[in-house]
């Protein structure tokens, strides 16, 4: 039976690749391996496995897993893809399977029915595309890891018709029956979240209730406070805190296990490892579990819903890196790795230009290179008395850095985006992508072209626009922190 099932899985993946190329094939294989999913035709997986499939696919697309799991719950109920007869669930409006994709000609309809992983993959890809639309309102800085920022993307997933208006024009009351409102209630209920209530008014939207035309969004940008970061991005060693009183620390990753400790609201604990899924396969939890260590040294498991980044977290000690900052997680990650630090005045300097000596210091730290017994690189502007002579000498000796000439390093010069690409490529050796880069301002054959091509293909750096890379633009400390984190940890990379 197992050989038959695996043959079916492979055939399904290959069938999808005819339409989608290798992108879906590699993604599907990776997700199935991570979730240890062995598909059986017409059979729904356990809740534990479905949680994993939805979560891992969401993370691959840089979508909050809480959003994806709530969409799947709201669409299919009980995360079911197949009915009792082993056939894909298809609604009256032709919504297919667990993600209820409707009228999507770019996807293979038969594959949407027979291949659960393909259905999830297509749904998450579509949801991500909704978030990237330019005709929908944006919330705050439009950070992808903030759950409430996905409000309008979730709305668009179902349609921006009058029926989904957040506000009823006739009464000014909240439209509790709008699709996105239902999905957000699912997140609160099954994900044990307390999402911020987003305030809207009738003046924000224009529509005719009796028309089939789309809603006109009058207000294009909103500013809200108290928003919620996804709970699926905590890293080992990160300090987090309880969001409520009397949070139970369990012996195992299930509420069926005994309580080994209790933590109060705001009490700090340390993440011990990457999250785990509910070990009881019959429990449909939208949250995941983190193994944590308390201040008393007790180790146990806490539901992700009850954790948030702690004020004691290193990145939050910087006065210019407030909660929700676009580079907060990446800066936090690099500080935890002891690769980067802030200034003595308590700031990180996110918008300050990154100098060449700073880049050299960061690279040798990331490489774990020794700073001692390195040959003198012979730069006139980097004497042995220079405060960062050792870091520069190590970076040059390791082949990571070179001078602007044989005798000059220019340690105080600002690093450019093209130099950034070359440095990261030298250290991490990203593979050559199969497709070409789209940048018209990166000349063919330029000394940095291959590096730009590779860091772009690896998801480490994007362009400034769809067709420009801005190779000579200066790199800030905040930007370089993001590039470094993406290079070091694939979970930060662009998809």
C-alpha positions as CSV (number, residue, x, y, z in Angstrom):
1,X,0.0,0.0,0.0
2,X,2.8,2.4,0.9
3,X,4.5,2.0,-2.5
4,X,1.2,2.7,-4.2
5,X,0.6,5.8,-2.2
6,X,4.1,7.2,-2.8
7,X,3.7,6.5,-6.5
8,X,0.5,8.4,-6.6
9,X,2.1,11.4,-4.8
10,X,4.9,11.5,-7.3
11,X,2.6,11.3,-10.2
12,X,0.4,14.1,-8.8
13,X,3.4,16.3,-8.3
14,X,4.7,15.7,-11.8
15,X,1.3,16.4,-13.2
16,X,1.3,19.8,-11.5
17,X,4.8,20.6,-12.8
18,X,3.5,20.5,-16.4
19,X,1.7,23.7,-15.6
20,X,3.8,25.3,-12.9
21,X,7.4,24.1,-13.6
22,X,9.8,23.2,-10.8
23,X,8.6,25.8,-8.3
24,X,5.6,23.7,-7.1
25,X,7.4,20.4,-7.4
26,X,10.3,21.5,-5.0
27,X,7.9,23.2,-2.7
28,X,5.6,20.2,-2.4
29,X,8.4,17.8,-1.8
30,X,9.8,20.0,0.9
31,X,6.5,20.5,2.7
32,X,5.6,16.8,2.5
33,X,9.0,15.9,4.0
34,X,8.8,18.4,6.8
35,X,5.3,17.2,7.7
36,X,6.0,13.5,7.1
37,X,2.9,13.5,4.9
38,X,2.2,10.4,2.8
39,X,-0.9,11.2,0.8
40,X,-3.6,8.6,0.3
41,X,-6.1,9.3,-2.4
42,X,-9.4,10.6,-1.0
43,X,-8.3,10.5,2.6
44,X,-8.0,13.6,4.8
45,X,-4.8,13.7,6.9
46,X,-4.9,14.1,10.7
47,X,-5.4,17.6,12.2
48,X,-1.8,17.5,13.3
49,X,-0.6,16.9,9.7
50,X,-3.0,19.4,8.3
51,X,-1.8,22.0,10.7
52,X,1.7,21.3,9.5
53,X,0.8,21.4,5.8
54,X,-1.0,24.7,6.2
55,X,1.7,26.2,8.4
56,X,4.8,25.2,6.4
57,X,3.3,26.3,3.1
58,X,2.3,29.7,4.7
59,X,5.9,30.2,6.0
60,X,7.3,29.4,2.5
61,X,5.2,32.2,1.1
62,X,5.9,34.6,4.1
63,X,2.2,34.6,5.0
64,X,1.2,34.5,8.7
65,X,0.2,30.8,9.2
66,X,-2.6,32.1,11.5
67,X,-4.2,33.7,8.5
68,X,-3.9,30.7,6.2
69,X,-5.3,28.3,8.8
70,X,-8.3,30.5,9.5
71,X,-9.0,30.8,5.8
72,X,-8.9,27.0,5.5
73,X,-11.1,26.7,8.5
74,X,-13.6,29.3,7.3
75,X,-13.8,27.8,3.8
76,X,-13.9,24.1,4.5
77,X,-14.8,23.6,8.1
78,X,-12.7,21.0,10.1
79,X,-9.9,21.5,7.5
80,X,-11.5,18.9,5.3
81,X,-10.5,18.5,1.6
82,X,-12.3,15.2,0.8
83,X,-15.8,14.2,1.6
84,X,-17.0,10.9,3.1
85,X,-16.9,9.4,-0.4
86,X,-13.3,10.3,-0.9
87,X,-14.1,13.1,-3.4
88,X,-12.8,16.6,-3.2
89,X,-15.4,18.9,-1.6
90,X,-16.9,21.3,-4.2
91,X,-19.4,23.9,-3.2
92,X,-22.3,25.2,-5.2
93,X,-20.2,28.2,-6.4
94,X,-17.5,25.7,-7.5
95,X,-15.2,26.4,-4.6
96,X,-12.7,23.5,-4.5
97,X,-11.2,21.7,-1.6
98,X,-9.7,22.9,1.7
99,X,-8.8,26.4,0.3
100,X,-12.1,26.7,-1.7
101,X,-10.5,28.1,-4.8
102,X,-13.1,29.4,-7.2
103,X,-12.8,30.4,-10.9
104,X,-9.0,30.3,-10.9
105,X,-8.1,29.5,-14.5
106,X,-4.4,29.7,-13.8
107,X,-4.6,26.5,-11.7
108,X,-5.3,23.0,-12.8
109,X,-8.8,22.2,-11.7
110,X,-8.3,18.5,-11.6
111,X,-5.1,18.9,-9.5
112,X,-7.0,21.2,-7.1
113,X,-9.3,18.3,-6.5
114,X,-7.0,15.4,-6.3
115,X,-3.8,16.9,-4.7
116,X,-4.3,18.4,-1.3
117,X,-0.8,19.9,-1.2
118,X,-1.4,21.6,-4.6
119,X,-4.7,23.0,-3.3
120,X,-3.0,24.5,-0.3
121,X,-0.1,25.8,-2.3
122,X,-2.4,27.5,-4.8
123,X,-4.5,29.0,-2.1
124,X,-1.6,30.5,-0.2
125,X,0.0,31.8,-3.4
126,X,-3.3,33.5,-4.3
127,X,-3.6,35.0,-0.8
128,X,0.0,36.3,-1.0
129,X,-0.8,37.9,-4.4
130,X,-3.9,39.6,-2.8
131,X,-1.6,41.1,-0.2
132,X,0.7,42.5,-2.9
133,X,-2.1,44.2,-4.9
134,X,-1.8,48.0,-5.3
135,X,-5.5,48.7,-5.4
136,X,-6.2,47.6,-1.8
137,X,-5.8,49.8,1.3
138,X,-2.7,49.3,3.4
139,X,-2.4,49.2,7.1
140,X,0.6,50.9,8.9
141,X,3.8,50.0,7.1
142,X,2.2,46.9,5.5
143,X,4.5,44.5,7.3
144,X,3.8,40.9,6.2
145,X,4.2,39.4,9.7
146,X,1.5,41.6,11.3
147,X,-1.7,39.6,11.2
148,X,-4.2,42.5,11.1
149,X,-2.3,43.9,8.0
150,X,-3.9,41.0,6.0
151,X,-7.4,42.3,6.6
152,X,-8.0,43.5,3.0
153,X,-6.0,40.6,1.4
154,X,-8.3,38.2,3.1
155,X,-11.3,40.2,1.9
156,X,-9.9,40.2,-1.7
157,X,-9.4,36.4,-1.5
158,X,-13.2,36.1,-1.4
159,X,-14.0,39.3,-3.4
160,X,-14.2,43.0,-2.9
161,X,-17.9,43.1,-3.5
162,X,-20.4,45.1,-1.4
163,X,-21.3,42.0,0.5
164,X,-17.8,42.1,2.1
165,X,-17.8,45.8,3.0
166,X,-16.5,46.1,6.6
167,X,-19.2,48.7,7.3
168,X,-22.9,48.6,6.3
169,X,-23.5,51.9,4.5
170,X,-27.2,51.9,5.4
171,X,-26.6,51.8,9.1
172,X,-22.9,52.5,9.7
173,X,-22.8,49.3,11.7
174,X,-20.0,46.6,11.4
175,X,-20.7,44.1,8.7
176,X,-20.2,41.0,10.9
177,X,-21.2,38.7,7.9
178,X,-18.3,40.0,5.7
179,X,-16.0,37.2,4.7
180,X,-12.9,38.7,6.3
181,X,-14.7,39.4,9.5
182,X,-15.6,35.7,9.8
183,X,-12.0,34.7,9.1
184,X,-10.7,37.0,11.8
185,X,-13.2,35.6,14.3
186,X,-11.9,32.2,13.5
187,X,-8.3,33.3,14.3
188,X,-9.5,34.6,17.7
189,X,-11.5,31.4,18.4
190,X,-9.2,28.6,17.2
191,X,-5.9,30.4,17.4
192,X,-6.6,31.8,20.9
193,X,-5.7,35.3,19.7
194,X,-6.9,38.7,20.8
195,X,-6.6,40.6,17.5
196,X,-7.1,44.4,17.4
197,X,-10.5,45.6,16.3
198,X,-9.9,47.8,13.2
199,X,-12.1,50.9,13.1
200,X,-13.7,51.9,9.9
201,X,-16.4,54.4,8.9
202,X,-18.9,54.7,6.1
203,X,-16.8,57.4,4.5
204,X,-14.0,54.9,3.9
205,X,-15.9,53.0,1.2
206,X,-18.3,53.7,-1.6
207,X,-20.5,51.0,-3.2
208,X,-24.0,50.4,-4.4
209,X,-25.6,47.5,-2.6
210,X,-27.7,46.6,-5.6
211,X,-24.7,46.6,-8.0
212,X,-22.2,43.9,-8.8
213,X,-19.4,46.5,-9.1
214,X,-16.4,46.3,-6.7
215,X,-16.2,48.5,-3.6
216,X,-14.4,51.8,-4.1
217,X,-11.8,52.3,-1.4
218,X,-11.8,56.0,-0.5
219,X,-9.3,55.6,2.3
220,X,-6.1,54.1,1.0
221,X,-4.0,53.9,4.2
222,X,-4.8,53.3,7.8
223,X,-2.8,53.7,11.0
224,X,-3.8,51.4,13.9
225,X,-2.1,50.6,17.2
226,X,-1.8,47.3,19.2
227,X,-1.5,45.0,16.2
228,X,-0.4,41.4,16.5
229,X,2.7,39.8,15.1
230,X,2.5,36.2,13.9
231,X,3.4,33.8,16.7
232,X,5.3,31.4,14.3
233,X,8.6,33.3,14.0
234,X,10.2,33.0,17.5
235,X,13.8,31.8,17.3
236,X,15.8,29.6,19.7
237,X,17.4,31.8,22.4
238,X,14.8,34.6,21.9
239,X,13.3,36.0,25.0
240,X,9.5,36.1,25.0
241,X,6.8,36.9,27.5
242,X,3.4,35.6,28.5
243,X,0.5,37.6,27.1
244,X,-1.9,36.7,29.9
245,X,-2.0,35.6,33.5
246,X,-1.6,32.0,34.6
247,X,-0.1,30.6,31.4
248,X,0.4,26.9,31.8
249,X,3.8,25.3,30.9
250,X,3.1,21.7,29.9
251,X,5.3,18.7,30.1
252,X,4.7,17.8,26.5
253,X,3.4,19.6,23.4
254,X,-0.3,19.0,24.2
255,X,-2.8,20.3,26.8
256,X,-3.4,16.6,27.6
257,X,0.0,16.6,29.5
258,X,0.6,17.7,33.1
259,X,1.5,21.2,34.1
260,X,5.1,21.7,35.2
261,X,5.0,25.5,35.8
262,X,2.9,28.6,35.5
263,X,3.9,32.0,34.3
264,X,2.3,35.4,34.9
265,X,1.5,38.0,32.3
266,X,4.7,39.8,31.2
267,X,6.9,37.1,32.7
268,X,9.9,36.4,30.5
269,X,10.9,32.9,29.3
270,X,13.4,31.8,26.7
271,X,12.5,29.9,23.5
272,X,14.4,26.6,23.5
273,X,13.8,25.4,19.9
274,X,11.7,25.8,16.8
275,X,7.9,25.3,17.4
276,X,6.3,21.9,17.5
277,X,2.8,20.7,16.4
278,X,0.2,19.4,18.8
279,X,1.1,15.8,19.5
280,X,-2.5,14.6,19.9
281,X,-3.5,14.1,16.3
282,X,-7.2,14.3,17.1
283,X,-7.0,17.9,18.5
284,X,-7.6,20.7,16.0
285,X,-5.4,23.5,17.3
286,X,-4.5,26.4,15.1
287,X,-1.7,27.3,17.4
288,X,1.7,25.5,17.7
289,X,3.8,24.8,20.8
290,X,7.2,26.2,21.9
291,X,9.5,24.6,24.3
292,X,10.6,27.3,26.7
293,X,12.8,27.7,29.8
294,X,11.5,29.7,32.7
295,X,13.5,32.0,34.9
296,X,13.5,29.2,37.5
297,X,15.1,26.8,35.0
298,X,12.0,24.7,34.3
299,X,11.6,23.5,30.8
300,X,8.2,22.8,29.2
301,X,5.8,23.6,26.4
302,X,3.6,26.7,25.9
303,X,1.0,27.4,23.3
304,X,2.3,30.0,20.8
305,X,-0.9,32.1,21.3
306,X,0.2,33.0,24.8
307,X,3.6,34.3,23.9
308,X,4.9,37.6,22.5
309,X,8.3,39.2,22.1
310,X,9.6,40.4,25.5
311,X,10.6,43.9,26.4
312,X,13.8,42.3,27.6
313,X,14.5,41.1,24.0
314,X,17.8,42.6,22.8
315,X,16.4,44.3,19.7
316,X,13.8,46.2,21.8
317,X,16.6,47.8,23.8
318,X,17.3,50.1,20.8
319,X,15.3,53.3,21.0
320,X,15.1,53.5,17.2
321,X,13.8,49.9,16.7
322,X,10.3,50.1,18.2
323,X,7.9,47.1,18.2
324,X,6.7,46.4,14.7
325,X,9.8,48.0,13.0
326,X,10.3,46.6,9.5
327,X,13.8,45.2,10.5
328,X,13.0,44.3,14.1
329,X,13.1,40.5,13.7
330,X,16.3,40.5,11.6
331,X,18.1,42.9,14.0
332,X,17.0,40.7,16.9
333,X,18.2,37.6,15.2
334,X,21.7,39.1,14.5
335,X,22.0,40.5,18.0
336,X,21.2,37.1,19.4
337,X,23.9,35.5,17.2
338,X,26.4,38.2,18.4
339,X,27.0,39.3,14.9
340,X,25.9,42.9,15.2
341,X,25.4,45.4,18.0
342,X,24.1,48.9,18.5
343,X,25.6,52.2,19.6
344,X,26.6,53.3,23.1
345,X,23.7,55.8,23.1
346,X,21.1,53.0,23.0
347,X,20.3,53.3,19.3
348,X,20.9,50.8,16.5
349,X,21.3,53.4,13.8
350,X,18.9,51.7,11.3
351,X,19.0,54.6,8.9
352,X,22.7,55.3,9.2
353,X,24.9,54.3,6.2
354,X,26.8,51.1,6.7
355,X,30.6,51.6,6.3
356,X,33.0,49.2,4.8
357,X,34.8,48.5,8.1
358,X,31.4,47.8,9.7
359,X,30.6,45.3,6.9
360,X,34.0,43.6,7.3
361,X,33.4,43.2,11.1
362,X,29.9,41.7,10.5
363,X,31.1,39.3,7.9
364,X,34.0,37.9,9.9
365,X,31.7,37.5,12.9
366,X,29.1,35.6,10.7
367,X,31.9,33.5,9.3
368,X,33.3,32.7,12.7
369,X,36.7,33.7,11.5
370,X,39.6,34.2,13.9
371,X,41.0,37.8,14.1
372,X,44.5,36.8,15.2
373,X,47.6,36.0,13.2
374,X,46.4,37.5,9.9
375,X,48.8,38.9,7.4
376,X,48.8,42.7,7.0
377,X,46.8,43.5,3.9
378,X,49.0,46.5,3.3
379,X,46.4,49.3,3.1
380,X,47.8,52.8,3.7
381,X,44.5,53.9,5.3
382,X,44.3,50.8,7.6
383,X,47.4,50.9,9.8
384,X,47.9,48.3,12.5
385,X,46.7,51.0,15.0
386,X,43.3,51.3,13.2
387,X,40.6,50.1,15.7
388,X,39.2,47.6,13.2
389,X,42.5,46.5,11.6
390,X,42.1,42.9,12.8
391,X,38.6,42.6,11.3
392,X,39.6,44.1,8.0
393,X,42.8,41.9,7.8
394,X,40.7,38.8,8.6
395,X,38.1,39.7,6.0
396,X,40.7,40.2,3.3
397,X,42.6,37.1,4.3
398,X,39.4,35.0,4.1
399,X,38.8,36.3,0.6
400,X,35.6,38.1,1.6
401,X,36.7,41.7,1.1
402,X,39.2,43.5,-1.1
403,X,40.4,47.0,-1.2
404,X,39.3,49.7,-3.6
405,X,42.9,49.6,-4.8
406,X,46.1,47.8,-3.8
407,X,46.9,50.4,-1.2
408,X,43.5,51.8,-0.2
409,X,40.6,50.1,1.6
410,X,38.5,53.2,2.4
411,X,37.2,51.8,5.7
412,X,34.9,54.8,6.3
413,X,33.3,54.7,2.8
414,X,29.7,53.7,2.6
415,X,28.9,50.2,1.2
416,X,26.8,50.1,-1.9
417,X,24.1,47.6,-2.9
418,X,26.3,46.1,-5.6
419,X,29.2,45.6,-3.1
420,X,26.7,44.1,-0.6
421,X,25.7,41.5,-3.3
422,X,29.3,40.6,-4.0
423,X,30.2,40.3,-0.3
424,X,27.3,38.0,0.5
425,X,27.9,35.9,-2.5
426,X,31.5,35.4,-1.6
427,X,30.5,34.2,1.9
428,X,27.4,32.2,1.2
429,X,28.0,31.0,-2.4
430,X,24.3,31.0,-3.5
431,X,23.6,28.8,-6.5
432,X,22.9,30.2,-9.9
433,X,19.2,30.6,-10.6
434,X,17.6,29.0,-13.6
435,X,15.9,32.3,-14.6
436,X,17.5,35.6,-15.5
437,X,17.3,38.7,-13.3
438,X,15.0,41.5,-14.4
439,X,17.2,44.5,-13.7
440,X,17.9,46.9,-16.5
441,X,20.4,48.9,-14.5
442,X,22.7,45.9,-14.0
443,X,24.9,45.8,-17.1
444,X,25.5,42.4,-18.6
445,X,29.1,41.3,-17.8
446,X,29.5,43.9,-15.0
447,X,31.8,42.7,-12.2
448,X,28.9,42.5,-9.8
449,X,26.2,41.1,-12.2
450,X,26.6,37.5,-11.2
451,X,26.4,38.3,-7.5
452,X,23.3,40.4,-8.0
453,X,21.8,37.6,-10.0
454,X,22.4,35.0,-7.3
455,X,21.4,37.0,-4.2
456,X,18.2,38.0,-6.1
457,X,17.5,34.4,-7.1
458,X,18.1,33.2,-3.5
459,X,15.6,35.6,-2.1
460,X,18.2,37.6,-0.2
461,X,17.7,40.9,-1.9
462,X,15.0,42.3,-4.2
463,X,15.1,45.2,-6.5
464,X,14.2,48.8,-5.7
465,X,11.5,48.4,-8.4
466,X,10.5,45.4,-10.5
467,X,13.2,46.3,-13.1
468,X,15.9,48.3,-11.2
469,X,18.4,47.1,-8.5
470,X,20.0,50.5,-7.8
471,X,23.5,49.0,-7.6
472,X,25.3,52.2,-6.5
473,X,22.7,53.2,-3.9
474,X,24.1,53.2,-0.3
475,X,23.1,50.5,2.1
476,X,21.9,51.4,5.6
477,X,22.6,49.4,8.8
478,X,19.0,48.3,8.9
479,X,19.0,47.2,5.3
480,X,22.2,45.2,5.8
481,X,20.8,43.5,8.9
482,X,17.9,42.3,6.8
483,X,20.2,41.1,4.0
484,X,22.4,39.3,6.5
485,X,19.5,37.6,8.3
486,X,18.1,36.4,4.9
487,X,21.5,35.1,3.9
488,X,21.9,33.2,7.2
489,X,18.4,31.9,7.8
490,X,16.2,30.8,4.9
491,X,13.0,31.5,6.9
492,X,13.7,35.3,6.4
493,X,14.1,35.0,2.7
494,X,11.8,36.5,0.0
495,X,9.6,34.0,-1.8
